[in-house]
Amino acid sequence: MLAAFRAGQDIHAATAAAIYGVALDQVTKEQRRHAKAINFGLIYGMSAFGLHRSTDLTLAEAENFVKAYFQQFPGVKAFLDGLRRQASRQGYVETLLGRRRYFPNLKSNANPALRAREEREAINAPVQGTAADIMKLAMVRLPPALKAAGLGARMLLQVHDELVLEVPENERDETVRVVRGVMENAYPLSIPLVTEARWGQNWGSLEVLA
């Protein structure tokens, strides 16, 4: 999976190719959709039943899909199991930058439903939390970088993993270069952080820049 990221491949298609045993260019839209559901669903604690409910897979097919997924990507299972153990043992998990989220009910005799919910949240928190940390680093560093480059762009708002800026048209390309540099180097990872720039006169007219 890391190799697919580093090669710039479509991670959902690469996942589907590995699970279904087909070439990357032979992956169907349906197979990719199944892989996308589990790639994103796992960080929310999705079970085989959850995969079944969110796709056209039967329960038996979903169970086999999850089993095949963990066989193909044992490191993912080890990572998730490690988070469960850490949360249960310590009562918290951490993002890559060390920010903690606490789960007191995992170390108590709370009812099973509450414990199960906190376990799912404990799996999700380091992933989503690290993404949020990286975005905040980029947001803090971007205004000084724009100023240092003598650019008049202003950061207006954050939308999930996107930043919206107001940019003088004659400074567009240089602003894109600076913003990309800040966002793609906000935090060192073993895989590349890749950005996509879009431009338009308003939010509804945005088009992807090459």
C-alpha positions as CSV (number, residue, x, y, z in Angstrom):
1,M,0.0,0.0,0.0
2,L,2.9,2.4,0.8
3,A,4.4,1.6,-2.6
4,A,1.1,2.5,-4.3
5,F,1.1,5.9,-2.5
6,R,4.8,6.6,-3.4
7,A,4.1,5.6,-7.0
8,G,1.3,8.1,-7.2
9,Q,-1.3,5.4,-7.9
10,D,-5.0,5.5,-7.3
11,I,-4.9,3.9,-3.8
12,H,-8.5,2.6,-4.0
13,A,-7.8,1.0,-7.4
14,A,-4.5,-0.4,-6.1
15,T,-6.3,-1.9,-3.1
16,A,-8.9,-3.5,-5.3
17,A,-6.3,-4.9,-7.7
18,A,-4.5,-6.6,-4.7
19,I,-7.7,-8.0,-3.2
20,Y,-9.3,-9.2,-6.4
21,G,-6.1,-10.4,-7.9
22,V,-6.3,-8.4,-11.1
23,A,-4.1,-5.9,-12.9
24,L,-4.4,-2.3,-11.9
25,D,-5.8,-1.3,-15.3
26,Q,-8.4,-4.1,-15.2
27,V,-10.0,-2.9,-11.9
28,T,-13.7,-2.2,-12.5
29,K,-15.6,0.8,-11.0
30,E,-17.5,-1.6,-8.8
31,Q,-14.3,-3.2,-7.4
32,R,-12.8,0.2,-6.8
33,R,-15.9,1.3,-4.9
34,H,-15.7,-1.8,-2.6
35,A,-12.0,-1.0,-1.9
36,K,-12.8,2.7,-1.3
37,A,-15.5,1.8,1.2
38,I,-13.2,-0.3,3.3
39,N,-10.2,2.0,3.0
40,F,-12.2,4.8,4.4
41,G,-14.4,2.7,6.6
42,L,-11.7,1.0,8.6
43,I,-10.7,4.2,10.3
44,Y,-14.2,4.4,11.6
45,G,-14.1,0.9,12.8
46,M,-16.2,-0.5,10.0
47,S,-17.0,-4.2,10.3
48,A,-17.9,-6.7,7.6
49,F,-21.6,-6.0,8.4
50,G,-20.9,-2.3,7.9
51,L,-19.3,-3.0,4.5
52,H,-22.2,-5.1,3.5
53,R,-24.6,-2.3,4.5
54,S,-22.7,0.4,2.5
55,T,-22.2,-1.6,-0.7
56,D,-23.9,-4.2,-2.9
57,L,-21.8,-7.0,-1.3
58,T,-23.7,-9.8,0.5
59,L,-22.7,-10.3,4.1
60,A,-20.7,-13.4,3.2
61,E,-18.9,-11.5,0.4
62,A,-18.2,-8.6,2.7
63,E,-16.7,-11.0,5.3
64,N,-14.5,-12.6,2.6
65,F,-13.5,-9.1,1.4
66,V,-12.4,-7.9,4.9
67,K,-10.5,-11.2,5.4
68,A,-8.7,-10.8,2.1
69,Y,-8.0,-7.2,2.8
70,F,-6.1,-8.0,6.0
71,Q,-4.3,-10.9,4.4
72,Q,-3.1,-8.5,1.7
73,F,-2.3,-5.7,4.1
74,P,-1.3,-7.2,7.4
75,G,0.4,-4.0,8.5
76,V,-3.0,-2.3,8.5
77,K,-4.4,-4.9,10.9
78,A,-1.3,-4.7,13.1
79,F,-1.7,-0.9,13.2
80,L,-5.4,-1.1,14.1
81,D,-4.9,-3.8,16.8
82,G,-2.1,-1.7,18.3
83,L,-4.3,1.3,18.6
84,R,-6.9,-0.8,20.4
85,R,-4.4,-2.2,22.8
86,Q,-2.9,1.3,23.5
87,A,-6.3,2.8,24.1
88,S,-7.3,0.0,26.4
89,R,-4.0,-0.1,28.3
90,Q,-3.3,3.7,28.6
91,G,-6.8,5.2,28.2
92,Y,-5.6,7.4,25.3
93,V,-4.2,7.5,21.8
94,E,-1.9,10.1,20.2
95,T,-1.5,11.8,16.8
96,L,1.9,11.8,15.1
97,L,2.5,15.2,16.7
98,G,1.8,13.9,20.2
99,R,-1.7,15.4,20.7
100,R,-3.7,13.0,22.9
101,R,-7.3,12.0,23.0
102,Y,-8.5,10.3,26.1
103,F,-11.0,7.4,26.4
104,P,-11.7,6.9,30.0
105,N,-14.5,4.3,29.5
106,L,-12.1,1.8,27.9
107,K,-10.4,1.4,31.3
108,S,-13.7,1.1,33.2
109,N,-16.6,-1.2,33.5
110,A,-18.7,0.9,31.2
111,N,-21.5,-0.8,29.2
112,P,-20.3,-2.7,26.1
113,A,-22.0,-0.3,23.6
114,L,-20.1,2.7,25.1
115,R,-16.8,0.8,25.1
116,A,-17.3,-0.3,21.5
117,R,-18.0,3.3,20.5
118,E,-14.9,4.6,22.2
119,E,-12.8,1.8,20.6
120,R,-14.0,2.9,17.2
121,E,-13.2,6.5,18.0
122,A,-9.7,5.5,19.3
123,I,-9.0,3.9,15.9
124,N,-10.1,7.0,14.1
125,A,-8.5,9.7,16.3
126,P,-4.8,9.3,15.3
127,V,-5.6,9.3,11.6
128,Q,-8.1,12.1,11.5
129,G,-6.3,14.0,14.3
130,T,-2.9,13.8,12.5
131,A,-4.5,15.1,9.3
132,A,-6.0,18.0,11.4
133,D,-2.6,18.7,13.0
134,I,-0.9,18.9,9.6
135,M,-3.5,21.2,8.2
136,K,-3.1,23.5,11.2
137,L,0.6,23.6,10.8
138,A,0.1,24.6,7.1
139,M,-2.4,27.3,8.1
140,V,0.1,28.8,10.7
141,R,3.0,28.8,8.2
142,L,1.2,30.0,5.1
143,P,0.6,33.7,5.9
144,P,4.3,34.4,6.7
145,A,5.3,32.5,3.6
146,L,3.0,34.5,1.4
147,K,4.3,37.7,3.0
148,A,7.9,36.7,2.6
149,A,7.3,36.1,-1.1
150,G,5.7,39.6,-1.4
151,L,2.3,38.2,-2.4
152,G,-1.0,39.8,-1.7
153,A,-3.0,36.5,-1.3
154,R,-5.2,36.2,1.7
155,M,-6.3,32.9,3.4
156,L,-10.0,33.1,3.8
157,L,-11.0,29.7,5.3
158,Q,-10.3,26.1,5.8
159,V,-12.8,23.4,4.4
160,H,-11.7,20.0,5.7
161,D,-8.4,19.3,3.9
162,E,-8.7,22.4,1.7
163,L,-7.6,26.0,2.1
164,V,-9.5,28.8,0.2
165,L,-7.5,31.9,-0.6
166,E,-8.3,35.2,-2.3
167,V,-5.5,35.8,-4.8
168,P,-4.6,38.7,-7.2
169,E,-4.9,37.2,-10.7
170,N,-1.5,38.4,-11.8
171,E,0.0,36.5,-8.8
172,R,-1.8,33.2,-9.3
173,D,1.0,31.0,-10.4
174,E,3.5,32.2,-7.8
175,T,0.9,31.9,-5.1
176,V,0.2,28.3,-6.1
177,R,3.9,27.5,-5.9
178,V,4.1,28.9,-2.4
179,V,1.0,27.3,-1.1
180,R,1.9,24.0,-2.5
181,G,5.4,24.2,-0.9
182,V,3.9,25.0,2.5
183,M,1.1,22.3,2.4
184,E,3.2,19.5,0.9
185,N,6.0,20.0,3.4
186,A,4.0,20.8,6.5
187,Y,5.1,17.6,8.2
188,P,7.6,14.9,7.2
189,L,5.9,11.6,6.3
190,S,7.0,8.4,4.7
191,I,4.6,9.0,1.8
192,P,4.2,12.2,-0.3
193,L,1.6,14.8,0.6
194,V,0.2,15.9,-2.8
195,T,-1.9,18.9,-3.3
196,E,-4.3,20.0,-6.1
197,A,-4.8,23.6,-7.0
198,R,-8.0,25.0,-8.3
199,W,-8.7,28.5,-9.6
200,G,-11.8,30.5,-10.4
201,Q,-13.6,33.9,-10.0
202,N,-15.9,32.3,-7.4
203,W,-16.3,28.9,-5.6
204,G,-18.7,27.6,-8.2
205,S,-16.4,28.2,-11.2
206,L,-13.2,26.6,-9.8
207,E,-11.1,24.6,-12.3
208,V,-8.1,22.4,-11.7
209,L,-4.8,23.9,-12.5
210,A,-2.2,21.8,-14.2
